[in-house]
């Protein structure tokens, strides 16, 4: 396939030489952090480069413009645009969400219990129009306990600097000063006189909890808690029985909690357990007990309980299991519900508090499903819950389920307006051996007419970091590829927790290369089993999944037809060396500390995508980034693209697309999200010769 080249015209090849020094970022980070708040401070030649790359990308995909529109309409046609969620019964009101065909944001509705009068108390599209902003990120929407106030937080750039507002729902007037540069989370006190929030420091790290008296000046806000470690960030939440507030401070690997009662006039948080490196714990209270979900002396977690946080005589409530991840608890007066995960599959269990009998909840005959549970009301004196499930081929179904009688009634089913027949698709769960013999779960979704003879293109999705497990749930967007004979495969590689904490530990720090080896092994296995062939795989990953893509394309480029790297973490060594960046210090236990540890430096250098670009042929590559991304700064993918232009010896597409008004999650709003998917899919189908 011949690809038009504009290198001479745009002079893009030498931009990576702007670097100040090998160990520092392409653009000085002080400028980067300023740009996150105000993009007008972007260095002019950098903006010019980004704009030229956008024009270059647009030019090379100009023949897909009409097809992108077709994909957009196709994907949107699978979404029930006029839809309403199930209602949640609070003390005085029932609350639910609504979406409309014309709107991009949700509408929040409520009605008094026993009344038929519906009240709209939030409309995202109207709020966005009022502010006249292109990007509109909603952080939190919280209604006060007395149902009179709405607390909400907004990010208008995509940089995750949220401003908090509180307004009277009846008059729609703000009743307190706006609070800027917060993490976005809002917690009302039970008497509704205060809100608790976390403030961002100069490095965009939430390390302080403040209490703000509603109606007062923010300069009088009280500091309730301050975390001294740069590596830890803080949050606050209410206990399950609404008797205590819990402050949690943690990095990815270690946590510590404090508590105070909800009626304390001058809150003085008290320590529960002193932090221990590698120990994660989370405490809540219910009735006469405190429950602790922890991995202390239990690699894949356990749950303990005790009656007193002063004496803390913990006893085992749910014992640990090897390579089975024990989840947290949901409480009702007569029931306790919990989750487990093993082999990249989740299960739900319910325990009768009266009889002590625990049973697994069975949802479907399908093997690969994602089960879910949610409460229907704030009052916990009920036997009724909402049970839901979906699978890679089956849209979500929600049932009203009686835990006592085991009767269930279908109350909501995800509707696909353009039509969808699950019987047209095949879902498979296989395991493939990695380089060291560990078996990697892979989830395959394909059309039943797609031939398994090596002729099909295959999209191989992966992530593998931070203990984040890839859930095999239903996504209607994927069928724009699957219906065109592209097999969708999710590789549940190490670095996630699909097989417990050990699975995470085997894919981080000095074991990080296992993540890449697992993904490559999955690709080769799928070729061996004739799901696809060499040079017919499309790699797909974002953020830390973009690190994965950068590493594997350097290591095994011959497997791929193309790769999409979304907001990719590809200059991992440089970022790790810069401790002023928002996430770096908190990720020492994930990736290491190259600045202070020579072994870590050498190891990260050995796989860092930017530092391992070679003079060789690369597949077609699409790289996307956002100017206001606070998690993976735009200079990483920009550097990577520019250097790769110099080194690659092929004539394949190498495209960089920068969203100039967005953050780590891309564009805001429903249509914006669909546009980005349609763009990525058009690239995939173009290089697959399916347009």
Protein Blocks (a to p, Z undefined) as FASTA:
>chain_A
ZZddfklmnopmlmmmmpfbfkbcfbdfklmmmmmmomklpcfklmmmmmmmmmmmmmmm
mmmmmmmmmmmmmmmmmpcfbacddddddfkbccdddddfkbmbdcdddddehiabdcdf
bdfklmmmmnopabdcdfbdcddfkopaccddddfkonopacdddddfklopafbdcdeh
iehiacddfklpaccdddddfkopafbdcdddehiafklpccfbdcfbfkbccdddddfk
opaccdddddfkbccdddddfklmbacdddfbdcdehiacddddehjbccdddfehilno
padddfbfklopacdfbdcdehiacddddddfkbccddddeehiacdddddfknopacdd
dfbfbfbdcdddddfbfblcbfbdcdddddfklccddddddfklopacdfbdcddfkopa
fklpccdddddddfkopacdddddddfklccehjaccddddehighiacdfbddfklmmm
mmnopacdddddehiamnojklmmmmgcjlmmmmmmmmmmmmmmmmmnopacehiaccdd
ehjlmmmmmmmmmmmmmlpmbdcdehiafblmlmmmmmkbmklmmmmmmnopfklomklm
mmmmmmomklmcccdddddddddddfklckbgfklmmmmmmmmmmmpccfbdcdddddfb
bcfkopedjklmmmmmmmmmmmmmmmnopZZ
